[in-house]
Amino acid sequence: MNKRVIIKVSGAVQGVFFRAHIFDKAQEILLVGWVSNEPDGTVKIVVEGEEEKLKKFIEYCKEGPKFANVENLDVKWEEAKGEFEKFEIRYL
C-alpha cells in the first residue's frame, strides 16, 4: 500500500546539491513527488511510494550528500493521494 511522506530538512542543506541527490535517490527507488528549497533555508520533500521504500528514503535524507549537514528531519506520514507521475525538483 502506498503512503505519502512530507519531510522538512533543516541544517546546511541548501547550496550543497541536496535536491539533486534527493532527486537521484527518489528516481533510483521509484518514488514520485517533489523536492524544493524553501525561503527559510530548509528543504521540503513531498514523496509517495511503498512504505518500505519510503522508510529507506527517510534514512537517506538523514545523511544527505557529502557536503550537507542535516540537523533535523521533520517527518509526517499521510495516505497517498496519487497525484504525482514522477519525481521532480521544484524551483522557487
N, C-alpha and C positions, 0 to 999 in steps of 0.2 A: 504494500500500500504506500502510495506516495505521500510525502509530507512537504511542508514549507518551513524554511528557517529564515528568520530575519536576524542578521548579525551586524552589530556595530563594533568596529575595531578601533581602539584608541592606542596612542603611543606615537612613535616615529614611523608612520605608515603612509605618508604622502611624500612623493619625490624619490621613492626608493623602489619603483617598479612593482609595488604591492598589487595594484589592479591587474597588471599583466600576468603576474604569477597566479593570481586567483583565477583569472580567465583561463589560463592553460590548464590548471588543475581541474576546474569545472568541466572543461572540454574532455579532458582525459578520462574522467569517471562518469561522463554522460549525464551531467546535471544541467538544468536550464534556469534562467533568471538573469540577474544583472549585478554589477558592482559599480560603485561610483565614489569619488572623493566628495566629502561634504564640506560646507563652508567652515565648520567648526574644527577642521583638521582631522576628523575621523574618516574611516572608510565604511560605507554601508553596503551590505550584500543581501540580496533577496534571492533565495535559491530554492528550487524544488527538485525532488527526486526520491529514490528509495531511501528509507530511513537509515539503513546501514551505510550507504554511500554518503549520506549527509553527516553521519557521525564521524566518518573518516575525514570528510571535508572540513568539519569544525576543528578537528585536531590539527590539520594542516594550517588552518587560519591562525592558530595559536602561535605558530612559529613564523610563518610568512617567509619571504625571500631573505637572502643573506644579509642585506643592509637594513632590514626592518627591525624595529624594536617594539614588539607588541606588548603593551602594558595591561590591556584589559579587553575582554571579549564579552559583550552583552548578547546573549542568545535567546531568541524567542521562537518557540515551536508553534506551528499552526497547521491546520488542514490545508492540503494543496488546493489551489484554485484552478490549475491547469491553463493559465493564461499565457504561458511562455512556450515558444517553439525552439529557442536556442538560448545560449548564454552570451551576454554582451557586456561591453564596457560602456557605461553612460558618462557623458561629459556634461559639466555644468554649463 
